[in-house]
Amino acid sequence: MSIVEVAKIAGVSHATVSRVINGGDGVSPKSVQLVTRAMQQLGYTPPAVRRGPQPRSRRKTRTGNIAVLLFGTDPSLALTAITAAVVHGAELALAKAGYNMILSQIVDERRLPPNVTSGNVDGLLLHGFPPSRELAQKLSCNPCVWFLSRRSRLGYWGDRVGPDNEAIGTMAMEYLKDRGHKQVAFLHVNASHMGFSQRAESFEIAAKDAGLDVDVLVDETEPIQMNLKEELDQQRIGSMIDRLLALPNRPTGVFVPRATLMAMVYRCLYQRGITPGRDMQFISCDYHPMLDGLFPVPATIDIQPDIVGRQAVEQLLWRMDHSHDLTRADIQVQPRMIEGQDADMYQHADAVKTS
């Protein structure tokens, strides 16, 4: 009897079972309950010696190097708070396991880190758009784990650790519904971002199921692969805000899927005579220190990037120990809500100004 049988009964991946047994982060209470019930049903008792990723002292390590490769993302996007937090979490986890981290932004596929081209790595952590088929074939000879959301439907291989985008979309809708909003909207600022598309779809479905009027505004003029500078273009965001305000049933609650856009969204609204928090309430996604400088501070959904980084390393170490395992893991880290300021702060502020 093994965790594979437990995973089949519980309807989860073997990696999830391993994290439940070993007390790992990023497992939902529902998954813990399913795994526990399956173990009880099978009469399975975890062994005293952990079967998960082994310490480097017990693992067959060739080089002690792990490469983190970032594909198709311009430097500004690669250094956003979320990506940086994931990489930092991975770096800490690798150091704890006794590995060196090699970080490289791949702008030209012909120029890979020497350690990668020479095979002087034990595994790869990957992020961004999938590389060419030729390069993918070469890299896939290594244990590989992708982190964060997909950027296209095809071209990926190996395991993945990222945010639960469906849960994020549903959580945003429930936040707005619980505050009495009947008309809600999603600003789809980057249709080439599959994570945003998943959030938009779950937001829309959950809103309709709850009986709310919902609009998903998509910018259809954007390029296939949008970088951060294009995503933050003021004219483009302003155009989307104009479309939002022109809707027949103007939404009072809006979900913006990237926190770094909120300052520009607020600015565009003020320029059009709309006061955020009083006339329209917002919720964003990701935590960024910039949010603390806004008034009112919008609620945001934290994808917990540090946990994504740690779980990506844990999955990679597992994959290094089980290189012949034919299963493919897709691990989703549960988000958490960070509350914002209530709209009545504006009423209080106005009262102070006129007193």
Secondary structure as UniProt FT lines:
FT   HELIX           3..10
FT   HELIX           14..22
FT   HELIX           29..42
FT   TURN            56..58
FT   STRAND          65..71
FT   HELIX           75..78
FT   HELIX           81..97
FT   STRAND          100..106
FT   TURN            109..110
FT   HELIX           114..117
FT   TURN            118..119
FT   STRAND          123..128
FT   HELIX           133..139
FT   TURN            140..141
FT   STRAND          144..147
FT   STRAND          159..163
FT   HELIX           165..178
FT   TURN            179..180
FT   STRAND          183..188
FT   TURN            191..192
FT   HELIX           194..209
FT   TURN            210..211
FT   STRAND          213..218
FT   TURN            220..221
FT   HELIX           228..231
FT   HELIX           234..245
FT   STRAND          253..256
FT   HELIX           259..261
FT   HELIX           262..271
FT   TURN            272..273
FT   TURN            277..279
FT   STRAND          280..285
FT   HELIX           289..293
FT   STRAND          299..302
FT   HELIX           305..321
FT   TURN            322..324
FT   STRAND          330..333
FT   STRAND          336..338
FT   HELIX           344..354
//
